[in-house]
Amino acid sequence: MIDEQTFRKLAEDALEQLRKALEQAGDTYEFEVDSKEGALTVEFEDPPARFVVSPNAPVRQIWVSARVKSFKLDWDEARGAFVFPADRRDLKQLMAGVIGEQLGEDIAL
C-alpha cells in the first residue's frame, strides 16, 4: 500500500485532471461540476441526480458514488491511474460510463 502523503498527492492530481475533463464535458452535456473540500460533485437537472467523487485516505482509495452504486478505485502503479478492480476502468473511464448511463448517451472525457 502506498503511504498517505503519496496517496494524497496522487488523488489530488487525479481529481484535478478529472475536474477539468468534467467541466469541458459539462458544457456539452449540460451538467454542473463543483469542487470543495477535496471532493468533486457532478449534478444533473434532467433527470435529477448527484454523483460524488472523493478520496478516502485511510484505505488509499478514491470512492465514487453514482447511480445508487459505490465504486472503490485503487492506485495501479503500472497504469499510473486509479482503477476500479472489477472491470479495470480508470477513473475517467468509469465516470464517462456512469455519466453516459445517466444521460442515455455515450460520452468521452
Contacts in CASP RR format, 6 or more apart in sequence:
PFRMAT RR
TARGET T0000
AUTHOR 0000-0000-0000
METHOD contacts of the structure
MODEL  1
MIDEQTFRKLAEDALEQLRKALEQAGDTYEFEVDSKEGALTVEFEDPPAR
FVVSPNAPVRQIWVSARVKSFKLDWDEARGAFVFPADRRDLKQLMAGVIG
EQLGEDIAL
1 60 0 8 1.000
2 10 0 8 1.000
2 60 0 8 1.000
2 75 0 8 1.000
4 57 0 8 1.000
4 60 0 8 1.000
7 55 0 8 1.000
7 57 0 8 1.000
7 60 0 8 1.000
7 75 0 8 1.000
8 55 0 8 1.000
8 57 0 8 1.000
10 75 0 8 1.000
10 82 0 8 1.000
11 55 0 8 1.000
11 57 0 8 1.000
11 62 0 8 1.000
11 82 0 8 1.000
12 38 0 8 1.000
12 55 0 8 1.000
14 62 0 8 1.000
14 81 0 8 1.000
14 82 0 8 1.000
14 91 0 8 1.000
15 35 0 8 1.000
15 38 0 8 1.000
15 39 0 8 1.000
15 40 0 8 1.000
15 53 0 8 1.000
15 55 0 8 1.000
15 62 0 8 1.000
17 92 0 8 1.000
18 40 0 8 1.000
18 53 0 8 1.000
18 91 0 8 1.000
18 92 0 8 1.000
18 95 0 8 1.000
18 109 0 8 1.000
19 33 0 8 1.000
19 35 0 8 1.000
19 40 0 8 1.000
21 92 0 8 1.000
21 109 0 8 1.000
22 31 0 8 1.000
22 33 0 8 1.000
22 40 0 8 1.000
22 42 0 8 1.000
22 95 0 8 1.000
22 109 0 8 1.000
23 33 0 8 1.000
25 31 0 8 1.000
25 99 0 8 1.000
25 107 0 8 1.000
25 108 0 8 1.000
25 109 0 8 1.000
26 32 0 8 1.000
26 33 0 8 1.000
28 107 0 8 1.000
29 99 0 8 1.000
29 103 0 8 1.000
29 105 0 8 1.000
29 107 0 8 1.000
30 44 0 8 1.000
30 45 0 8 1.000
31 42 0 8 1.000
31 43 0 8 1.000
31 44 0 8 1.000
31 45 0 8 1.000
31 99 0 8 1.000
31 103 0 8 1.000
32 42 0 8 1.000
32 43 0 8 1.000
33 40 0 8 1.000
33 41 0 8 1.000
33 42 0 8 1.000
33 43 0 8 1.000
34 40 0 8 1.000
34 41 0 8 1.000
34 43 0 8 1.000
35 41 0 8 1.000
38 54 0 8 1.000
38 55 0 8 1.000
39 52 0 8 1.000
39 53 0 8 1.000
39 54 0 8 1.000
39 55 0 8 1.000
40 52 0 8 1.000
40 53 0 8 1.000
40 54 0 8 1.000
41 50 0 8 1.000
41 51 0 8 1.000
41 52 0 8 1.000
41 53 0 8 1.000
42 50 0 8 1.000
42 51 0 8 1.000
42 52 0 8 1.000
42 53 0 8 1.000
42 66 0 8 1.000
42 95 0 8 1.000
42 99 0 8 1.000
43 49 0 8 1.000
43 50 0 8 1.000
43 51 0 8 1.000
44 50 0 8 1.000
44 102 0 8 1.000
44 103 0 8 1.000
47 102 0 8 1.000
49 66 0 8 1.000
49 67 0 8 1.000
49 102 0 8 1.000
51 64 0 8 1.000
51 65 0 8 1.000
51 66 0 8 1.000
51 67 0 8 1.000
51 95 0 8 1.000
51 98 0 8 1.000
51 99 0 8 1.000
51 102 0 8 1.000
52 63 0 8 1.000
52 64 0 8 1.000
52 65 0 8 1.000
52 66 0 8 1.000
53 62 0 8 1.000
53 63 0 8 1.000
53 64 0 8 1.000
53 91 0 8 1.000
53 95 0 8 1.000
54 62 0 8 1.000
54 63 0 8 1.000
55 61 0 8 1.000
55 62 0 8 1.000
55 63 0 8 1.000
56 62 0 8 1.000
56 63 0 8 1.000
56 72 0 8 1.000
59 72 0 8 1.000
60 74 0 8 1.000
60 75 0 8 1.000
61 72 0 8 1.000
61 73 0 8 1.000
61 74 0 8 1.000
61 82 0 8 1.000
62 72 0 8 1.000
62 73 0 8 1.000
62 82 0 8 1.000
62 91 0 8 1.000
63 70 0 8 1.000
63 71 0 8 1.000
63 72 0 8 1.000
63 73 0 8 1.000
64 70 0 8 1.000
64 71 0 8 1.000
64 72 0 8 1.000
64 73 0 8 1.000
64 91 0 8 1.000
64 94 0 8 1.000
64 95 0 8 1.000
64 98 0 8 1.000
65 71 0 8 1.000
66 95 0 8 1.000
66 98 0 8 1.000
66 99 0 8 1.000
66 102 0 8 1.000
67 98 0 8 1.000
67 101 0 8 1.000
67 102 0 8 1.000
69 98 0 8 1.000
71 84 0 8 1.000
71 94 0 8 1.000
71 98 0 8 1.000
72 84 0 8 1.000
72 85 0 8 1.000
73 82 0 8 1.000
73 83 0 8 1.000
73 84 0 8 1.000
73 85 0 8 1.000
73 90 0 8 1.000
73 91 0 8 1.000
73 94 0 8 1.000
74 82 0 8 1.000
74 83 0 8 1.000
74 85 0 8 1.000
75 81 0 8 1.000
75 82 0 8 1.000
75 83 0 8 1.000
76 82 0 8 1.000
76 83 0 8 1.000
76 90 0 8 1.000
79 90 0 8 1.000
81 90 0 8 1.000
81 91 0 8 1.000
82 90 0 8 1.000
82 91 0 8 1.000
83 89 0 8 1.000
83 90 0 8 1.000
83 91 0 8 1.000
84 90 0 8 1.000
84 94 0 8 1.000
89 97 0 8 1.000
92 109 0 8 1.000
93 109 0 8 1.000
95 109 0 8 1.000
96 106 0 8 1.000
96 107 0 8 1.000
96 108 0 8 1.000
96 109 0 8 1.000
97 106 0 8 1.000
97 107 0 8 1.000
99 107 0 8 1.000
99 109 0 8 1.000
100 106 0 8 1.000
100 107 0 8 1.000
END
